[in-house]
Amino acid sequence: MDIEIETSRLVLRPWSEADIEQLTLGLNDLDVAKWLAFVPHPYTASHARDWVSRCREIASASAQPTAYEFAIELKSELRAIGGISLNKIDPAAGTAGGGIWIANGYQGRGYGREAFDAKIRFAFRDLGLTKLVNGYFDGNESSWAMQRKLGYRPAGEVPSRCMADGRQTIEHVTTLLRSDWQGRVG
Ligand SMILES: CC(C)(COP(=O)(O)OP(=O)(O)OC[C@H]1O[C@@H](n2cnc3c(N)ncnc32)[C@H](O)[C@@H]1OP(=O)(O)O)[C@@H](O)C(=O)NCCC(=O)NCCS
């Protein structure tokens, strides 16, 4: 099932073949990929094509998807400027994980927070989940700043590895409870 979520400046929508160029440009950038776990480097159009078809399979696999992979489209430019996911959805436990990236050149303008906020709303209000688990690699102050402002709290650390540059690192795990979020948004 194809879901679209609109915010004031963005549309979160399924990835398509038309996004291959933007997707490749955005992720073939070590400054972005070094903060993500599973992005190879260099990131080629072939990787992007595989990703788009995998997202299609995920979307059509089940009436109750275990993941939503959204392109973040900037309305004013009608192009994808990043990606955001809600994954590892466990309806029984009420939990899900996820991730986000915004292309260089579009960071620091509030798009990350706007997209993440919309994803949280979707997870808690539309899907009825109760707890979101996220994280960030050691040193990723932008991501932690964004998550903290959205109400995420520290929830431990786990060893991790970045595929793009091969380094071993620490992932700081973060969580957001629906009850805390409701208290903030009313
Ligand atoms: C992390 C990322 C998604 C944030 O998106 P963004 O669009 O750049 O962030 P925003 O502009 O929405 O900023 C969100 C908030 O964090 C704050 N912030 C961002 N970077 C910051 C920094 N380095 N230090 C302090 N605060 C920072 C902003 O001021 C903003 O607060 P405000 O809403 O009160 O103004 C983006 O920088 C990115 O894609 N980075 C590379 C990939 C990545 O790290 N992905 C996340 C993996 S966990």
The ligand as an SDF file (V2000), in Angstrom:
LIG
                    3D

 48 50  0  0  0  0  0  0  0  0999 V2000
   20.9400   14.3320   10.9860 C   0  0  0  0  0  0  0  0  0  0  0  0
   20.1020   14.9780    9.8910 C   0  0  0  0  0  0  0  0  0  0  0  0
   19.0390   14.0000    9.4290 C   0  0  0  0  0  0  0  0  0  0  0  0
   19.4020   16.2160   10.5130 C   0  0  0  0  0  0  0  0  0  0  0  0
   18.6000   16.8000    9.5090 O   0  0  0  0  0  0  0  0  0  0  0  0
   18.6960   18.3660    9.2290 P   0  0  0  0  0  0  0  0  0  0  0  0
   17.6600   18.7160    8.2600 O   0  0  0  0  0  0  0  0  0  0  0  0
   20.1090   18.6920    8.9070 O   0  0  0  0  0  0  0  0  0  0  0  0
   18.3860   18.9210   10.7040 O   0  0  0  0  0  0  0  0  0  0  0  0
   17.4080   20.1280   11.0560 P   0  0  0  0  0  0  0  0  0  0  0  0
   17.7840   21.3290   10.2710 O   0  0  0  0  0  0  0  0  0  0  0  0
   16.0080   19.6540   10.9750 O   0  0  0  0  0  0  0  0  0  0  0  0
   17.8080   20.3740   12.5680 O   0  0  0  0  0  0  0  0  0  0  0  0
   17.0890   19.7830   13.6340 C   0  0  0  0  0  0  0  0  0  0  0  0
   17.4370   20.4950   14.9230 C   0  0  0  0  0  0  0  0  0  0  0  0
   18.7240   20.0940   15.3430 O   0  0  0  0  0  0  0  0  0  0  0  0
   19.5580   21.2450   15.5230 C   0  0  0  0  0  0  0  0  0  0  0  0
   20.8870   20.9000   15.0540 N   0  0  0  0  0  0  0  0  0  0  0  0
   21.2150   20.3650   13.8580 C   0  0  0  0  0  0  0  0  0  0  0  0
   22.5450   20.1470   13.8110 N   0  0  0  0  0  0  0  0  0  0  0  0
   23.0400   20.5580   14.9980 C   0  0  0  0  0  0  0  0  0  0  0  0
   24.3520   20.5700   15.5700 C   0  0  0  0  0  0  0  0  0  0  0  0
   25.4230   20.1170   14.8940 N   0  0  0  0  0  0  0  0  0  0  0  0
   24.4880   21.0500   16.8240 N   0  0  0  0  0  0  0  0  0  0  0  0
   23.4280   21.5000   17.5130 C   0  0  0  0  0  0  0  0  0  0  0  0
   22.1590   21.5130   17.0340 N   0  0  0  0  0  0  0  0  0  0  0  0
   21.9810   21.0420   15.7840 C   0  0  0  0  0  0  0  0  0  0  0  0
   18.9510   22.3110   14.6840 C   0  0  0  0  0  0  0  0  0  0  0  0
   19.2630   23.5800   15.1640 O   0  0  0  0  0  0  0  0  0  0  0  0
   17.4850   22.0020   14.7600 C   0  0  0  0  0  0  0  0  0  0  0  0
   16.9120   22.5560   15.9210 O   0  0  0  0  0  0  0  0  0  0  0  0
   15.6550   23.5790   15.7790 P   0  0  0  0  0  0  0  0  0  0  0  0
   14.5910   22.7830   15.0630 O   0  0  0  0  0  0  0  0  0  0  0  0
   15.3150   23.9080   17.1810 O   0  0  0  0  0  0  0  0  0  0  0  0
   16.1830   24.7080   14.9610 O   0  0  0  0  0  0  0  0  0  0  0  0
   20.9850   15.4400    8.6900 C   0  0  0  0  0  0  0  0  0  0  0  0
   21.9240   16.3730    9.1480 O   0  0  0  0  0  0  0  0  0  0  0  0
   21.6700   14.3040    7.9720 C   0  0  0  0  0  0  0  0  0  0  0  0
   21.0660   13.6610    7.1240 O   0  0  0  0  0  0  0  0  0  0  0  0
   22.9440   14.0340    8.2860 N   0  0  0  0  0  0  0  0  0  0  0  0
   23.7190   12.9660    7.5910 C   0  0  0  0  0  0  0  0  0  0  0  0
   23.0990   11.5750    7.7590 C   0  0  0  0  0  0  0  0  0  0  0  0
   22.6980   11.3280    9.1960 C   0  0  0  0  0  0  0  0  0  0  0  0
   23.3930   11.6940   10.1270 O   0  0  0  0  0  0  0  0  0  0  0  0
   21.5430   10.6480    9.3810 N   0  0  0  0  0  0  0  0  0  0  0  0
   21.0420   10.2940   10.6910 C   0  0  0  0  0  0  0  0  0  0  0  0
   21.6410    9.0430   11.1360 C   0  0  0  0  0  0  0  0  0  0  0  0
   21.2050    8.6700   12.8260 S   0  0  0  0  0  0  0  0  0  0  0  0
  1  2  1  0
  2  3  1  0
  2  4  1  0
  2 36  1  0
  4  5  1  0
  5  6  1  0
  6  7  2  0
  6  8  1  0
  6  9  1  0
  9 10  1  0
 10 11  2  0
 10 12  1  0
 10 13  1  0
 13 14  1  0
 14 15  1  0
 15 16  1  0
 15 30  1  0
 16 17  1  0
 17 18  1  0
 17 28  1  0
 18 19  1  0
 18 27  1  0
 19 20  2  0
 20 21  1  0
 21 22  1  0
 21 27  2  0
 22 23  1  0
 22 24  2  0
 24 25  1  0
 25 26  2  0
 26 27  1  0
 28 29  1  0
 28 30  1  0
 30 31  1  0
 31 32  1  0
 32 33  2  0
 32 34  1  0
 32 35  1  0
 36 37  1  0
 36 38  1  0
 38 39  2  0
 38 40  1  0
 40 41  1  0
 41 42  1  0
 42 43  1  0
 43 44  2  0
 43 45  1  0
 45 46  1  0
 46 47  1  0
 47 48  1  0
M  END
$$$$
